[in-house]
Amino acid sequence: MVYSQAKTLTLYTMAIGTGSISFIASATITIMIIKHKDGLSNPFQRLVFGLSAMDVAQSLAMILSPFSLPRDVEGVLWSTGSTLTCEIQGFALHLGFAGVPMYMFSLTVYYLYAIKYGMSDREFSDTKEPYLHAASIIWSIIGGVACWFSGSFNMLQAGNVCWYTPFPFNCATNPDVECVRGANAFAFGWIFGGSNAITLSGIIYCLVAVCRTVINQEKKTSAQTFSPSVEEFSTRVTFELSETSGKALNEVTISAPMQQSFDYQSEKSVKRKKETVMQASLYVAAFVSTCFWAYIYGFLVTLGLDVPFFVTFLFSLFYPLGGLLNILVYTRPTINLLRKRNPGITWKRAFVKVVKAGARVQ
C-alpha cells in the first residue's frame, strides 16, 4: 500500500529534516571526541565514537531514502534511483539498526564493569572492549552483506524507504505471486529485530545492576553518616584509654579525623557514581525513545501487514533523532560544570561553547 502523495511528501520531509539534524549531531560528536584532549584513548570515548558512527550511517540513509527509491516503481513520489541505490540505502539503514543497539549495549557493559566491579579503563580495554567492538561491527557488516547479496533490501510497501522486504511486496504472503528478489527478506528482519530485543534486555539488565549497586553503596554511606561525630569519638576513646601509653592514645585520637575523611570520600564517590548512573540512564532513554516506533514498524512489516500511516509517521519522526538526543546527553556533564562555574551563562551559549571546545572547559 503506497500512501497518497500528500502523506508521502510528509514522510519524506520528516525523514530528511530529522535525519539531517541527527546526522549533524552524530557527526559533531565524532569530531568533538577527536578534538578532545583524550581523543580515542579511553574506552568510553571509543564506544561513544562507534555509537555515533553507526548513527551517522542510518541518519544518512534516512536523508537519502526519498531519492534512492527505484524509478521503475509506479506511483512513488521522487523515485529517481535504481535497485543499486535502494540497496545502498538499505545497507546504511541496516548498519544503524543493527549497530546502534550493539554499541548501546557495549556502553552499558562499560558502565556495569566500571561501577559494580570497579574495573579500570585499562583493564576493560584489555579484557572486554575488543570483543564488544568486534561483535558490534562484525554483526552489523556481515549481516548487511548477507541481506545485500540475497536481494533483501527493497522498497517497503509504504514507498518511503528501502529495508528488509521482498519484491514484489506480497510475494512472501501470497503463494500465487513469485518473489523476484528477497524471498528471505522477512527472515532477516526477524533475525535482526529479534537480536535487538535480546540486546535491549541486556541493556536493561546492565542498567538495573548499575542502579542497584549505587543504591546499596548510598545506603552504606548513609549508615556511616549517623555514626558518632569526630569529637564524640575522640573524647570517648581518649577517656577509655587515658591510662594507656601516650603512643596508643595519640594513634586512636588521630584515627577519628581519618575516619571522617574516609566517610567524606565515600560520600563523594557515591555522588560521582549517581551522576554516572544518570548519564547511563539518559543514553538508554534516548535509545529506547527513538527505536520504539522503529521496532513496531519493523514488526508489522515482517508480518507482511499494511502499516498504518501514524506508525510510519512516528517512525519517520523519532527514529532519526538518536544523534540529537545523544549529543544532548554527551555534552550534559560539561555544560552543567560550565554553568556551575559561570552562573550567568545560558544553556544555549554553554552548549555552543562546549561543542566548539570539544567537550572541554577551562
C-alpha positions as CSV (number, residue, x, y, z in Angstrom):
1,M,0.0,0.0,0.0
2,V,1.6,3.2,-1.2
3,Y,0.4,6.3,0.6
4,S,-1.1,9.3,-1.1
5,Q,1.3,11.9,-2.4
6,A,0.4,14.3,0.4
7,K,1.2,11.6,3.1
8,T,4.3,10.5,1.2
9,L,5.6,14.1,1.0
10,T,5.0,14.4,4.8
11,L,7.1,11.3,5.4
12,Y,9.9,12.4,3.1
13,T,10.0,15.9,4.7
14,M,10.1,14.3,8.1
15,A,12.8,11.9,7.3
16,I,15.0,14.5,5.6
17,G,14.5,17.0,8.4
18,T,15.1,14.8,11.4
19,G,17.7,12.7,9.6
20,S,19.7,15.9,8.8
21,I,19.6,17.0,12.5
22,S,20.7,13.6,13.7
23,F,23.4,13.4,11.1
24,I,24.9,16.8,12.1
25,A,24.6,15.9,15.8
26,S,26.3,12.5,15.5
27,A,29.0,13.8,13.2
28,T,29.6,16.6,15.7
29,I,30.1,14.1,18.5
30,T,32.7,12.2,16.5
31,I,34.5,15.5,15.8
32,M,34.3,16.5,19.5
33,I,35.8,13.2,20.5
34,I,38.7,13.6,18.1
35,K,39.3,17.1,19.3
36,H,39.1,16.1,23.0
37,K,42.4,16.0,24.8
38,D,41.9,12.3,25.5
39,G,40.7,11.6,21.9
40,L,40.2,7.9,21.5
41,S,42.5,7.0,24.3
42,N,39.8,5.6,26.7
43,P,37.1,3.0,26.2
44,F,34.2,5.4,26.9
45,Q,35.2,7.8,24.1
46,R,35.8,4.9,21.7
47,L,32.4,3.3,22.4
48,V,30.5,6.6,22.0
49,F,32.5,7.2,18.8
50,G,31.3,3.8,17.5
51,L,27.8,4.5,18.5
52,S,27.8,7.9,16.7
53,A,29.4,6.5,13.6
54,M,26.6,3.9,13.3
55,D,24.1,6.6,13.8
56,V,25.7,8.7,11.1
57,A,25.2,5.8,8.7
58,Q,21.5,5.4,9.5
59,S,20.8,9.1,9.5
60,L,22.4,9.5,6.1
61,A,20.2,6.6,4.9
62,M,17.0,8.4,6.2
63,I,18.1,11.6,4.4
64,L,18.7,9.9,1.1
65,S,15.8,7.5,1.3
66,P,13.3,9.5,-0.9
67,F,15.9,9.8,-3.6
68,S,17.2,6.2,-3.6
69,L,13.9,4.5,-4.4
70,P,13.8,2.7,-7.8
71,R,12.4,4.9,-10.5
72,D,10.7,1.9,-12.2
73,V,8.1,1.6,-9.4
74,E,4.9,3.4,-10.4
75,G,3.1,5.8,-8.1
76,V,6.0,6.6,-5.8
77,L,6.9,10.2,-5.3
78,W,10.6,11.3,-6.1
79,S,11.6,7.7,-7.1
80,T,14.7,8.7,-9.1
81,G,17.0,5.9,-8.0
82,S,17.7,2.4,-9.0
83,T,17.9,-1.1,-7.4
84,L,21.6,-0.3,-6.6
85,T,20.8,3.0,-4.8
86,C,18.0,1.2,-2.9
87,E,20.4,-1.5,-1.8
88,I,23.0,1.0,-0.7
89,Q,20.4,3.0,1.3
90,G,19.1,-0.2,2.8
91,F,22.6,-1.3,3.8
92,A,23.3,2.0,5.5
93,L,20.0,1.9,7.4
94,H,20.8,-1.7,8.4
95,L,24.1,-0.6,9.9
96,G,22.4,1.7,12.2
97,F,19.5,-0.7,13.0
98,A,22.0,-3.5,13.9
99,G,25.0,-1.4,15.1
100,V,23.4,1.2,17.3
101,P,21.8,-1.3,19.8
102,M,25.0,-3.3,19.9
103,Y,27.1,-0.2,20.8
104,M,24.5,1.0,23.3
105,F,24.7,-2.4,25.0
106,S,28.5,-2.1,24.9
107,L,28.3,1.3,26.6
108,T,26.1,-0.1,29.4
109,V,28.5,-3.0,29.8
110,Y,31.3,-0.4,30.3
111,Y,29.2,1.3,33.0
112,L,28.5,-2.0,34.7
113,Y,32.1,-3.0,35.0
114,A,33.3,0.4,36.0
115,I,30.7,0.9,38.8
116,K,29.8,-2.5,40.0
117,Y,33.1,-4.3,39.6
118,G,35.4,-1.3,39.9
119,M,37.3,-2.2,36.8
120,S,39.8,0.3,35.5
121,D,39.7,1.7,31.9
122,R,43.0,-0.1,31.1
123,E,41.7,-3.5,32.3
124,F,38.4,-3.0,30.5
125,S,40.3,-2.1,27.3
126,D,42.4,-5.2,27.6
127,T,39.8,-7.8,28.5
128,K,36.3,-6.6,27.4
129,E,36.4,-3.8,24.9
130,P,37.9,-5.6,21.8
131,Y,35.1,-8.2,21.9
132,L,32.4,-5.5,22.1
133,H,33.8,-3.7,19.1
134,A,34.2,-6.8,17.2
135,A,30.7,-8.1,17.9
136,S,29.1,-4.7,17.0
137,I,31.0,-4.2,13.8
138,I,31.1,-7.8,12.5
139,W,27.4,-8.4,13.3
140,S,26.4,-5.3,11.5
141,I,28.5,-5.6,8.4
142,I,28.3,-9.3,7.8
143,G,24.5,-9.2,8.3
144,G,24.2,-6.3,5.9
145,V,26.3,-8.0,3.3
146,A,24.1,-11.2,3.6
147,C,21.0,-9.1,3.1
148,W,22.5,-7.3,0.2
149,F,23.6,-10.4,-1.7
150,S,20.3,-12.2,-1.0
151,G,18.4,-9.2,-2.6
152,S,16.6,-8.5,0.7
153,F,16.9,-4.7,0.6
154,N,13.9,-3.5,-1.4
155,M,11.4,-0.6,-1.2
156,L,8.9,-1.1,1.5
157,Q,5.2,-1.3,0.6
158,A,4.7,2.2,2.1
159,G,7.0,3.6,-0.5
160,N,9.1,5.6,1.9
161,V,12.4,3.6,2.5
162,C,14.3,0.5,1.4
163,W,14.7,-2.1,4.1
164,Y,14.1,-5.8,4.7
165,T,11.3,-6.7,2.3
166,P,10.8,-9.0,-0.7
167,F,9.8,-7.7,-4.1
168,P,7.0,-7.7,-5.1
169,F,5.6,-6.7,-1.7
170,N,3.2,-9.6,-1.3
171,C,5.2,-12.5,-2.7
172,A,6.1,-13.8,0.7
173,T,2.5,-14.0,1.9
174,N,0.7,-14.8,-1.4
175,P,1.7,-18.2,-2.9
176,D,0.4,-17.1,-6.3
177,V,3.0,-14.4,-6.5
178,E,6.6,-15.3,-7.2
179,C,9.4,-13.4,-5.4
180,V,11.7,-11.7,-7.9
181,R,14.1,-10.5,-5.1
182,G,14.4,-11.1,-1.4
183,A,12.4,-14.2,-0.8
184,N,14.1,-14.5,2.7
185,A,13.9,-10.8,3.5
186,F,11.4,-11.2,6.3
187,A,13.5,-13.9,7.9
188,F,16.4,-11.4,8.0
189,G,14.0,-8.9,9.5
190,W,13.1,-11.3,12.3
191,I,16.7,-12.2,12.9
192,F,17.9,-8.6,13.4
193,G,14.7,-7.5,15.1
194,G,14.9,-10.5,17.5
195,S,18.6,-9.8,18.2
196,N,17.7,-6.2,19.0
197,A,15.1,-7.4,21.5
198,I,17.8,-9.6,23.2
199,T,20.2,-6.7,23.2
200,L,17.6,-4.4,24.7
201,S,17.2,-7.0,27.5
202,G,20.9,-6.9,28.1
203,I,20.9,-3.1,28.2
204,I,18.1,-3.0,30.8
205,Y,19.9,-5.7,32.9
206,C,23.2,-3.8,32.9
207,L,21.4,-0.5,33.8
208,V,19.4,-2.1,36.6
209,A,22.6,-3.8,38.0
210,V,24.4,-0.4,38.0
211,C,21.5,1.3,39.7
212,R,21.2,-1.4,42.4
213,T,25.0,-1.1,43.1
214,V,24.8,2.7,43.6
215,I,21.7,2.4,45.8
216,N,23.4,-0.2,48.0
217,Q,26.5,2.0,48.3
218,E,24.5,5.0,49.1
219,K,22.7,3.1,51.9
220,K,26.1,2.1,53.4
221,T,27.3,5.7,53.2
222,S,24.1,7.0,54.8
223,A,24.5,4.5,57.7
224,Q,28.0,5.8,58.3
225,T,26.7,9.3,58.4
226,F,24.7,8.5,61.6
227,S,27.8,7.2,63.4
228,P,29.2,9.2,66.4
229,S,30.7,12.5,65.5
230,V,34.5,13.1,65.4
231,E,34.5,15.0,68.6
232,E,32.4,12.4,70.4
233,F,34.5,9.6,69.1
234,S,37.8,11.2,70.1
235,T,36.6,12.1,73.6
236,R,35.1,8.6,74.3
237,V,38.2,6.8,73.2
238,T,40.6,9.2,74.9
239,F,38.7,8.7,78.2
240,E,38.7,5.0,77.9
241,L,42.4,4.8,77.0
242,S,43.7,7.5,79.3
243,E,45.6,5.0,81.4
244,T,47.4,3.6,78.4
245,S,50.6,4.7,76.9
246,G,50.8,8.1,75.2
247,K,51.6,6.4,71.9
248,A,48.4,4.4,71.8
249,L,46.4,7.5,72.9
250,N,47.8,9.5,70.0
251,E,47.2,6.8,67.5
252,V,43.5,6.4,68.4
253,T,42.9,10.2,68.7
254,I,44.3,10.8,65.2
255,S,42.3,8.0,63.7
256,A,39.0,9.9,64.1
257,P,39.7,12.6,61.6
258,M,41.0,9.9,59.2
259,Q,37.6,8.2,59.6
260,Q,35.8,11.5,58.8
261,S,37.9,11.9,55.7
262,F,37.2,8.3,54.6
263,D,33.4,8.9,55.1
264,Y,33.6,12.2,53.1
265,Q,35.5,10.4,50.2
266,S,32.9,7.6,50.2
267,E,30.1,10.1,50.0
268,K,31.8,11.9,47.2
269,S,32.4,8.6,45.4
270,V,28.7,7.7,45.6
271,K,27.7,11.1,44.2
272,R,30.0,10.6,41.2
273,K,28.5,7.2,40.7
274,K,25.0,8.6,40.9
275,E,25.8,11.1,38.2
276,T,27.3,8.3,36.1
277,V,24.1,6.3,36.5
278,M,22.1,9.4,35.4
279,Q,24.3,9.6,32.3
280,A,23.8,5.9,31.5
281,S,20.1,6.1,32.1
282,L,19.8,9.1,29.7
283,Y,21.7,7.3,27.0
284,V,19.3,4.3,27.4
285,A,16.3,6.5,27.4
286,A,17.4,8.3,24.3
287,F,17.9,4.9,22.6
288,V,14.5,3.5,23.6
289,S,12.5,6.6,22.8
290,T,13.9,6.7,19.2
291,C,13.8,3.0,18.5
292,F,10.4,2.1,19.9
293,W,8.4,3.0,16.8
294,A,11.0,1.6,14.5
295,Y,10.5,-1.8,16.2
296,I,6.7,-1.5,15.9
297,Y,7.1,-0.5,12.3
298,G,9.5,-3.4,11.5
299,F,7.3,-5.9,13.4
300,L,4.3,-5.0,11.2
301,V,6.4,-5.1,8.0
302,T,7.9,-8.5,8.7
303,L,4.4,-9.9,9.3
304,G,3.5,-8.7,5.8
305,L,0.8,-6.4,7.2
306,D,-0.2,-2.9,6.0
307,V,1.4,-0.4,8.3
308,P,-0.9,2.4,9.5
309,F,0.2,5.8,8.4
310,F,0.5,7.1,12.0
311,V,3.0,4.3,12.8
312,T,5.1,5.2,9.7
313,F,4.8,8.9,10.6
314,L,6.1,8.3,14.2
315,F,8.9,6.0,12.8
316,S,10.0,8.8,10.4
317,L,9.8,11.4,13.1
318,F,11.5,9.7,16.1
319,Y,13.9,7.1,14.6
320,P,16.4,9.5,13.1
321,L,16.6,11.7,16.3
322,G,19.1,9.4,18.1
323,G,22.0,11.6,17.2
324,L,20.3,14.7,18.6
325,L,19.5,13.1,21.9
326,N,22.9,11.6,22.1
327,I,24.7,14.9,21.8
328,L,22.5,16.4,24.4
329,V,23.4,13.6,26.8
330,Y,27.1,13.6,25.8
331,T,27.5,17.3,26.5
332,R,25.3,17.5,29.6
333,P,28.0,17.0,32.3
334,T,30.3,19.5,30.8
335,I,27.5,22.0,30.3
336,N,26.5,21.6,33.9
337,L,30.0,22.1,35.1
338,L,30.4,25.2,32.9
339,R,27.2,26.8,34.1
340,K,28.1,26.0,37.7
341,R,31.4,27.9,37.3
342,N,29.6,30.7,35.3
343,P,26.1,31.1,36.8
344,G,25.1,33.8,34.3
345,I,25.7,31.8,31.2
346,T,22.7,30.4,29.3
347,W,22.3,26.8,28.3
348,K,22.4,27.6,24.6
349,R,25.6,29.6,25.0
350,A,27.2,26.9,27.2
351,F,26.2,24.2,24.6
352,V,27.9,26.1,21.8
353,K,31.0,26.7,23.9
354,V,31.3,23.1,24.8
355,V,30.8,21.9,21.3
356,K,33.4,24.3,20.0
357,A,35.8,23.3,22.7
358,G,35.4,19.6,22.1
359,A,33.6,19.0,25.4
360,R,36.4,20.7,27.4
361,V,36.0,23.7,29.6
362,Q,38.6,25.9,31.3
